[in-house]
């Protein structure tokens, strides 16, 4: 609908935007990007100077706490807070996110008596933080301030200060949170990994928190989970070549184990062994499995991690491994078994 007495704001805005558009050349664009990375890298490098007894006290306090770590912030700091919470939870430190603006509208109910609250703010003087801090002090929760300004309101009222100093944002107007949020992110990672080390958090612990996807499978899937789905190719050392070929063809794993009279491993025959036999020009009429097998084949225990089986195959340029159960032949695992699971 058109209103003759109102200014055409859409037209004015488009004209204003057109005046402000300054298209950059490719060289200028790459130079801008490089400068942003350089500025943020300098901010991160300087954080090493901020790691002090306060940081150590923060780690110790969180580690000894009988409660959880509640991480809060406003704006872009709130987004970084969520990432820190995710990292903490996945590395053994119970944590939850609370938006600073929502805290005074009911979300304070999620904070329990023994919880520690870590507040992220570059300035440490935002209105939401100033409202939240006195309430937390009244409730008796210990507060950790992650700030860039250690003289700010938040820093002055917190129990522990983590200095995530950023001298200047990468934004040319020094407005858009860039270097400061990067500093918060890195300090959050430093906290999480320090706590991980304190807890002696192992790969098996990590697997408990990451059961899904390729990462989870890499950490918990074992050879025994895969090879049992395959056929179990085997021939006797005295079997003739026809029997070997039929066994390998029917089981479709590109190899067969060769067993001696006691049922113990004597060797392995692969597709490659068959090709080399044919190329040698030998009379195959009277050959047996023992004549063409490879002795001392690469083996792996059924309880080994599947990813280790993959690495063993990769290192030896082979596509299958003999699987042993309590030292006895149990079956074959093929590289395709692992690849189909998306482990690597």
BELTA-V67962 format. One record per backbone hydrogen bond with DSSP energy under -1.0 kcal/mol. CO is the residue of the C=O (numbers start at 1). NH is the residue of the N-H. If there is no record, write none. Layout:
# BELTA-V67962
CO;NH  CO;NH
This chain:
# BELTA-V67962
3;6  7;9  8;12  9;13  10;14  11;15  12;16  13;17  14;18  15;19  16;20  17;21  25;29  26;30  27;31  28;32  29;33  30;34  31;35  32;36  33;37  34;38  35;39  36;40  37;41  38;42  39;43  40;44  41;45  42;46  44;47  45;48  46;49  47;50  52;56  53;57  54;58  55;59  56;60  57;61  58;62  59;63  60;64  68;116  69;96  70;118  71;98  72;120  73;100  74;77  76;80  77;81  78;82  79;83  80;84  81;85  82;86  83;87  84;88  85;89  86;90  88;91  88;93  94;69  96;71  99;103  102;105  102;107  103;108  106;109  107;110  108;111  112;115  116;70  117;144  118;72  119;146  122;148  122;149  124;154  126;130  127;131  128;132  129;133  132;136  133;137  134;138  135;139  136;140  136;141  142;117  143;159  143;160  144;119  145;162  146;121  147;164  149;152  152;156  153;157  154;158  160;145  162;147  171;174  178;182  179;183  180;184  181;185  182;186  183;187  184;188  185;189  186;190  187;191  188;192  189;193  190;194  191;195  192;196  193;197  194;198  195;199  196;201  202;206  203;207  204;208  212;216  213;217  214;218  215;219  216;220  217;221  221;306  222;225  223;226  223;227  226;229  227;230  233;257  235;259  236;239  237;290  239;289  240;244  241;245  242;246  243;247  244;248  245;249  246;250  247;251  248;252  254;271  256;269  257;235  258;266  258;267  259;237  260;263  264;260  267;258  268;294  269;256  270;274  271;275  272;276  273;277  274;278  275;279  276;280  287;241  288;291  289;293  294;268  298;322  300;324  301;304  302;224  304;223  305;309  306;310  307;311  308;312  309;313  310;314  311;315  312;316  313;318  319;335  321;333  322;300  323;330  323;331  324;302  325;328  328;325  331;323  333;321  334;337  335;339  336;340  338;343  339;342
